Amino acid sequence: MSESVFYQLPKGVKKMLALAQALIKDTPILLIDDFTQGLSAEQFDSFMDILPTLCQSELSGKMRSILIATDNHHILEQANQICILDNGLTTFQGSAEDLRKRLQQNA
């Protein structure tokens, strides 16, 4: 695919292509930077459906870690661990339930 064609693709399609490349490379860690921006509602629902299955490689069967930078609460609810960074410092680490409790205490 030529560079000019790639730059004409919608943002959501570019992100899906990047995810597909990482899956094909069978990386042990997936880094996803706010993947949901630029996705249609249908694409977002599809991503949420497949997200739990991405933890295990289809090619090697090995488990992988997924790190997602997001502020989307639907994705945060799916996370095993949430880590909040502020200026490079960890200000919270725990589950979605732990985060809800902390936010209620601070309200």
C-alpha positions in Angstrom: 0.0 0.0 0.0 1.5 3.3 -1.0 1.9 6.1 1.6 -0.5 8.4 -0.2 -3.2 5.8 -0.1 -2.5 5.0 3.6 -2.8 8.7 4.6 -6.2 8.9 2.9 -7.7 6.1 5.0 -10.0 7.0 7.9 -8.3 7.1 11.3 -10.3 4.1 12.6 -9.2 2.0 9.6 -5.5 3.0 10.2 -5.8 1.9 13.8 -7.3 -1.5 12.8 -4.5 -2.1 10.3 -1.9 -1.3 13.0 -3.6 -3.7 15.4 -3.7 -6.4 12.7 0.0 -6.0 12.1 0.8 -6.4 15.8 -1.4 -9.5 15.9 0.3 -11.0 12.9 3.7 -10.3 14.4 2.5 -12.3 17.5 3.9 -9.8 20.0 3.8 -10.8 23.7 2.6 -7.3 24.6 0.1 -5.2 22.7 0.3 -1.4 23.2 -2.9 0.3 22.1 -3.2 4.1 22.3 -6.8 5.0 22.6 -7.8 2.7 19.9 -11.5 3.7 20.0 -11.1 7.3 18.8 -12.1 7.4 15.2 -14.2 4.2 15.3 -17.8 4.0 14.3 -20.2 2.7 16.9 -20.3 -0.7 15.1 -16.5 -0.9 14.9 -16.3 0.0 18.7 -18.8 -2.8 19.5 -16.7 -5.2 17.4 -13.5 -4.2 19.2 -15.2 -4.7 22.6 -16.4 -8.1 21.6 -12.9 -9.3 20.5 -10.9 -7.5 23.3 -11.0 -10.4 25.8 -9.8 -12.9 23.1 -6.7 -10.8 22.2 -5.0 -11.9 25.5 -4.2 -15.3 23.9 -2.3 -15.5 20.6 -4.2 -17.3 17.8 -0.9 -18.2 16.2 1.2 -19.5 19.1 -1.4 -20.0 21.8 0.8 -18.0 24.2 -0.8 -15.5 26.5 0.0 -11.8 26.0 -0.4 -8.6 27.9 -2.5 -5.7 26.6 -1.7 -2.1 27.6 -4.4 0.4 26.6 -4.1 4.1 27.0 -7.7 5.3 27.3 -10.2 7.3 29.2 -13.2 5.3 27.8 -15.1 3.8 30.8 -16.3 0.9 28.8 -12.8 -0.3 28.2 -11.7 0.5 31.8 -14.5 -1.9 33.0 -12.9 -4.7 31.0 -9.4 -4.2 32.4 -7.9 -6.6 35.0 -5.7 -3.8 36.3 -6.0 0.0 35.9 -3.0 2.2 36.3 -3.4 6.0 36.3 -0.4 8.1 35.6 -0.1 11.8 36.3 3.1 13.5 35.0 4.8 10.2 34.9 3.9 9.2 38.5 1.5 6.4 39.3 -1.5 7.9 41.2 -3.7 4.8 41.2 -3.4 1.1 40.6 -6.1 -1.4 41.0 -9.4 -2.8 39.6 -12.3 -0.9 38.1 -14.2 -1.6 41.4 -11.3 -0.2 43.4 -11.3 3.0 41.2 -15.1 3.4 41.7 -14.7 3.2 45.5 -11.8 5.7 45.5 -13.8 8.1 43.3 -16.8 7.8 45.6 -14.6 8.5 48.7 -13.2 11.6 47.0 -16.6 13.0 45.9 
